[in-house]
Amino acid sequence: MPVLRFNACPPGPWKNGGGITRQLLIYPPAANLDDFLLRVSVADVDSDGPFSRFTGIDRTLAIITGKGLQLQQHGTAWQTLTPASPLLHFAGEDAISSIRLDGKVRDFNIMTRRSHARHQAQRLSVSGTHNLPSHGACLLFVASGEVSINADNQCHTLHSCDAFWRPAGGSLTLHTAQTCELIMATIAFEGTNEVGRHV
């Protein structure tokens, strides 16, 4: 199904057991945490502590709700990540821990296995109607707001923390009544064309 509903994804523990996550998408569908090529999830950070380690994985992280996180590497302050920060790209094997700035945080994660796939991600702020061409596999995640997506003559309405997955290229028409904050990721798997870019 192209629409990935946050509320339909059961919560489960992080790989290291330090928090709760909802897995929106894993590819291939029968993959697990040790052999996936692509994984998209939304995590709740209820306590301070280390990130799960994912060797061989490239990660992108964004804060959706909450004040944010102070990130540390090897016990030293590294970056402060808030909902207004640019997306953070890093290697899954890096030893990273986080300290919440003030209470609970919810974040968005996209991961690809660098030996078999690559991804690029960016924030989009959309208001009104926009045509969005996509080249190759594409994922749209709703960070906040509500958006209607028309694809292949079908219309889908997405709410905060929902996502839309399109494994092949093609144009999308987006419509919002109010400003909606999205994260768009393009993915290329081994043996396919370069990661697509949108205009």
C-alpha positions in Angstrom: 0.0 0.0 0.0 1.4 3.5 -0.9 0.0 5.1 2.3 1.8 4.2 5.5 -0.5 5.1 8.5 1.3 5.9 11.7 -1.6 4.7 13.8 -1.6 1.3 12.1 2.0 0.6 13.0 2.3 -1.1 16.4 4.9 0.3 18.8 8.0 -1.8 19.5 11.3 -1.5 21.3 14.4 0.1 19.9 17.1 -2.3 18.7 19.0 -1.5 22.0 15.8 -1.5 24.1 16.2 2.1 25.1 13.0 3.5 23.7 9.8 2.9 21.6 9.6 3.1 17.8 7.0 2.6 15.2 8.3 1.1 11.9 6.5 2.6 9.0 8.4 0.8 6.3 11.0 -1.9 5.9 12.3 -3.2 2.6 12.4 -5.9 1.5 9.1 -6.6 3.3 10.5 -9.8 4.9 13.6 -8.1 6.1 14.6 -7.7 9.8 16.9 -5.3 11.6 20.0 -7.2 10.5 19.4 -7.4 6.8 17.1 -4.5 5.6 18.0 -2.3 2.7 15.6 0.5 3.7 13.9 1.3 6.9 11.7 4.2 7.9 10.5 4.7 11.5 9.2 7.2 14.1 10.7 6.9 17.5 9.7 8.3 20.9 12.7 9.4 23.1 11.5 9.2 26.7 14.9 9.0 28.4 18.5 10.0 27.9 20.9 7.4 26.5 22.8 5.9 23.6 21.4 5.5 20.0 21.0 1.9 18.7 24.1 0.9 16.6 23.4 0.0 12.9 26.7 -1.0 11.3 26.9 -0.4 7.6 23.8 1.8 7.7 23.5 5.5 6.6 20.9 7.4 8.7 19.0 10.6 8.5 17.3 12.0 11.6 14.8 14.8 12.2 13.0 16.0 15.3 9.3 16.1 14.8 8.0 17.2 18.3 9.5 18.2 21.6 12.3 20.7 22.4 15.0 18.6 20.9 18.2 16.6 21.8 21.7 17.4 22.7 23.8 14.8 20.8 27.1 13.5 22.1 29.9 11.5 20.5 32.3 9.7 22.8 31.0 11.7 25.8 31.6 15.0 24.1 28.9 17.5 23.0 28.5 17.2 19.2 25.3 18.8 18.0 22.0 20.2 19.2 19.0 19.0 17.2 15.6 20.8 17.4 12.5 20.7 15.2 14.0 23.8 13.3 17.4 22.1 12.6 18.4 20.8 9.2 18.2 17.1 8.8 21.1 15.2 10.4 22.9 12.6 8.3 25.3 10.2 10.0 26.7 6.7 10.0 24.7 4.1 11.9 27.9 2.6 13.5 28.8 6.0 15.1 28.7 5.9 18.9 26.1 8.6 19.6 24.1 9.3 22.7 21.4 11.9 23.4 20.2 14.1 26.2 16.7 15.6 26.0 16.6 19.3 26.2 13.2 19.4 28.0 11.0 16.3 28.2 9.8 13.8 25.6 11.0 14.0 22.0 9.6 12.3 18.8 11.9 11.9 15.9 11.8 10.6 12.3 14.5 8.1 11.0 15.3 6.9 7.5 18.1 4.3 7.1 19.6 2.6 4.0 22.3 -0.1 3.9 25.2 1.7 2.2 26.4 -1.4 0.3 23.1 -1.8 -1.4 21.2 1.5 -1.3 21.5 5.3 -0.9 19.1 8.0 0.1 18.8 11.8 0.1 16.3 13.6 2.2 15.2 17.2 2.7 12.5 19.2 4.3 9.6 20.7 2.3 7.2 23.4 3.4 4.0 23.2 1.2 1.0 25.4 1.0 -1.7 25.3 -1.7 -1.3 23.0 -4.7 2.0 21.8 -6.1 3.2 19.3 -8.7 6.1 17.3 -7.4 7.9 15.1 -10.0 9.8 12.2 -8.5 12.5 10.1 -10.2 12.8 6.6 -8.8 11.7 5.5 -5.3 10.3 8.3 -3.3 9.0 8.6 0.3 7.0 11.6 1.6 6.6 11.9 5.4 4.2 14.4 7.1 6.1 16.1 9.9 3.1 18.3 10.7 -0.2 19.3 9.2 -2.4 17.5 6.6 -1.8 17.0 2.9 -3.8 15.4 0.1 -1.7 13.5 -2.5 -3.0 12.7 -5.9 -1.1 9.9 -7.6 -2.2 7.7 -10.6 -5.7 9.2 -10.4 -6.1 8.3 -6.7 -6.3 10.8 -3.9 -4.9 10.0 -0.4 -5.1 12.3 2.6 -2.2 12.1 5.1 -2.0 13.4 8.6 1.0 14.1 10.9 3.4 11.1 11.0 1.8 9.4 8.1 3.9 8.7 5.0 3.5 8.0 1.3 5.7 5.4 -0.4 6.2 5.3 -4.2 8.8 2.7 -5.3 8.8 3.9 -8.9 9.0 7.4 -10.4 6.1 9.6 -11.5 4.6 13.0 -10.7 2.6 13.7 -7.5 0.1 16.5 -7.0 0.1 17.9 -3.4 -2.7 20.0 -1.9 -2.9 21.6 1.5 -5.4 24.0 3.1 -2.7 25.3 5.4 1.0 25.1 5.5 2.2 21.5 5.8 5.8 20.4 6.8 7.1 17.4 4.9 10.2 15.4 4.6 11.0 14.0 1.2 13.4 11.2 0.6 14.6 9.7 -2.7 16.1 6.2 -2.6 18.3 4.3 -5.1 18.9 0.6 -4.8 22.0 -1.2 -6.1 21.7 -1.7 -9.9 19.3 1.2 -10.4 19.8 4.8 -11.5 21.3 7.5 -9.4 19.2 8.8 -6.5 16.5 11.0 -8.1 16.3 14.8 -7.6 13.2 16.8 -7.7 12.8 20.3 -9.0 
